[in-house]
């Protein structure tokens, strides 16, 4: 295979991963549109209905190492196929739910597992075999698919609900997942899983010639440094993002303007990721990541002063600095993990490291709301988020292997 043919094949694999990530994220986030109609139908309070969404996020995070291990042993065909089957079955069960636990099981657990199968862990492991040192750029596009999935799925879900009700919408979404299973399963996965012939095979040992297992990786300081970076960064980001619209409304912006402004941060997601990934090749990974943290911290400071001096300049600065950097570190941290621990067990190891992100997102959103309820304001919550963002940055300042 010549360079041109290998390049086209790599782009095709990238497109496939992008589409499946859009599907994963979009259908998972679509629950925010179903929240009110389901709540009105059953008369459940907000805490009960949100428990379904929280369980989905938690399940997706905790399933990451299992997904990575399944990828190592069975390859992408099994992982992606299982994700689409879970998607179809879970939505079909949800369409017939009569009790809260049934939705917690189908949407919370089932869709959470499906999203893990179709999401970033699988894409990272597969694309590493095709893009090698260019993986951060490829992963920037994949991470941006999360925003694209949300932008596409939410309005489409609302249209389905308006036309067929929430049960009919879930039936259609479940059928779509099952129909998509057939063409995806029949793709030439053996060839896809082999990766680019122009790159070293994916089962080579790591840079220090060590044969990594999950146990040996967990005894290495770099494993916990990357885990803590994922965890603390997610805590800080989700403590703010879960209440961003409410904050903007409370400081005086009209609801539609607040929602539109925060929604625009999704459009900046790709630009932020591509910018930081481009800097990775110009000034180095560590400096690029530290710059992204500096911009996030600047955004939090602007948000703090926005409550005291409400104006469009501070709002725009917050959206640009905080919004565009929300996921900017993900591609570089993922590439760093797979560079350090590459080998036959990289999927299991990277999946376990990714637990930190899921746990951090769940803890951050819950803690941010709890702190707001305790204090009656947002200052303590912003301080909590800032502390966690700084904690997420520290490994790249002090851990030798991440300083290289």
Secondary structure, 3 states (H helix, E strand, C coil): CCHHHHHHHHHHHHHHHHHHHHHHHHHHHCHHHHHHHHHHHHCCCHHHHHHHHHHHHHHHHHCHHHHHHHHHHHCHHHHHHHHHHHHHHHHHHHCCCCCHHHHHHHHHHHHHHHHHHHCHHHHHHHHHHHHHHHHHHHHHHHHHHHHHHHHHHHHHHHHHHHHHHHHHHHHHHHHHHHHHHHHHHCCCHHHHHHCCCCCCCCCCCCCCCCCCCHHHHHCCHHHHHHHHHHHHHHHHHHHHHCCHHHHHHHCCCCHHHHHHHHHHHHHHHHHHHHHHHHHHHHHCHHHHHHHHHHHHHHHHHHHHHHCCCCCHHHHHHHHHHHHCCCCCCHHHHHHHHHHHCCCCCHHHHHHHHHHHHHHHHHHHHHHHHHHHHHHCCCHHHHHHHHHHHHHHHHHHHHCHHHHC
